[in-house]
Structures are given as C-alpha cells and as structure tokens.
Amino acid sequence: VQLVESGGGTVQAGGSLRLSCAASGYTYSSYSMAWFRQAPGKEREGVASIDSDGSTSYADSVKGRFTISQDGAKNTRYLQMNSLKPEDTAMYYCAVDLGKMSSVQALRNDHGMDYWGKGTLVTISS
C-alpha cells in the first residue's frame, strides 16, 4: 500500500488549496481514509474522513470550509480547502484504515490507521 500526498503550498488567508492523496496497492474505495494535520508544537488532529459507503466526517474547525471527495478512476481522494486561515497551517497527511472503521471513527482514531503518506505542507499567510 502506498499513499502519496500532493497539492500543498503557501497561500494567503482566504485562499484555497486542493490536496490529493493518490493510492496504490489496494482498492481504496473499499476502506476508510482520513486527512490529518499536525502543526508545530501541536498534536495531530483529524480533519476530514470518508468511508467505504461514501459517508464523510469533518472536524468542527473545518466544517463548511473543507470538502473531501474521491475519483475512482484515478484512485485518488482529495481535500478541497477553502477560506483558509493561518491556523490551518500544518503538515497534512492522508491515512487509510484497512479494517472497518466508519468515517467518524477514522477521524478520531489516528493510531488505528494502517498506512500513512509522507505528508504535504500547507502554509497560510496572514
């Protein structure tokens, strides 16, 4: 299993970015996947998740601003981030659970995820 994130960068507050998580080695749509982020000096937190039924979950801090989606043909899941704030600055990781976690469970259970990408850095300037 391999996960590769891309799409990070530096944008001004109020701007948008779309992160991608390209998966290989498994049928990604059959399992839950989540985006996590970790800012310097802070704990890792779940941002958004999607499960095999297509159900999604979001952290309260990003609801209404971030959207998780997927493209089966490309075996890729995305995180569209709008109205970005300086506090969104962090390293963003995608991770997959090869068990049966729901989107809600995946969002809250980073230690239960089975595979991780190496991350992509998002920096929001004020």
N, C-alpha and C positions, 0 to 999 in steps of 0.2 A: 504494500500500500504506500502510495506517495501522494502527498498534498503539497502544492506549490501556490503560494500567495503572490499576488502582484497588484499593482494599482495604487500603492501608497505614494505619498509625496507631501509637498508643502503647499498649502493654500491659505488664503485669508479667511478670517472668520466670516461666516455667512455663505461660504462657498460649498462646493460639492466634490465628492470623490466616489469612484466605484471600485471597490476591491473585488478581486477574483480569486477563487480557490479552485484550481484545476486538480482533479483527482484521477488517479490511475491505480490499477491493481485490484479494484473491487467495483461492484455495481453500486455506485454512490447513492442512487435514489432509493435503495433498499434500507438505508440506515440513516440515523440522525447525524446531523452535522451542526456545528456551532462556531460562531465567531467569538473570540475572547480578545481582551486587550489588557495590556499592562503598562501603566505609566511609571516613570522613575520614582522609586520610593513608595509605590503603592502595590496593593495586592492585585493579582489577576482577577478580572471580573468577566462574567458572561455578558455579551452584548446582544446577540440575536441567534436564533437557532431554528432549524427546520427538521421535521422528522419524515419518516417514510410515507406518511399519509399526506404530507404537504402542509401539516399544521405548523404554524410559526409562533415563536415567543420572543419577546423583547424585554430588555432591561427598561425600567421606568425612565431612566435618564435619556434614552434614545427613542422612546415611543413617539411616533409621528414624524420623526426625522430620518430614521434608518429603515431600510426595507431589504429583507433577504429574499433572494429568488434563485432560480436554477434553470439551466439549459441542458436538457438531457442529451442532445446531440453532441454537445461539447464536453459532457461530463464535468461540468463546472457549476459552481454555485457562487453567487455574487452578494455583495453587501453594498447597496446604494446608500450613500451618506449625504444628506442634505442639511442645510442650515448648520453647518459645522461651527463648533465653539472651541475656544482654546483648551477647555477641559477635555475635549475629545482627543487631544494629543496623546499618543501612545503607540506601542508596538502592537499590531493586530495579528492574531493568529487564527487559522481555521483548524478545527479538530473534528475527528469522526469517532463515533461510537459504533462498534460492530456488534453490539448487543441489541437490546430492545428498549432503550430509553426513549421516552417521549421528548418532544421539543422542550417542554417545561423542565423535565429532569436534566436534559443535556445542558440547558442554560445555567443550571445551578450546580452542576457536578463536573467541574473541570478535571478533577482527579480520576473520574471514571471514564474519561475519553481515552480511546485506544491509540490513535495516531494523530500526530501534530505536524503542521507545516513549520517552516523556519521563521515565518513572520514577515510583515511588511510595515514599514514605519510611516505613520501619519503624523504630520506636524501642522498645527493650526496657529497661524499668527494673528495677533490682535490688531 
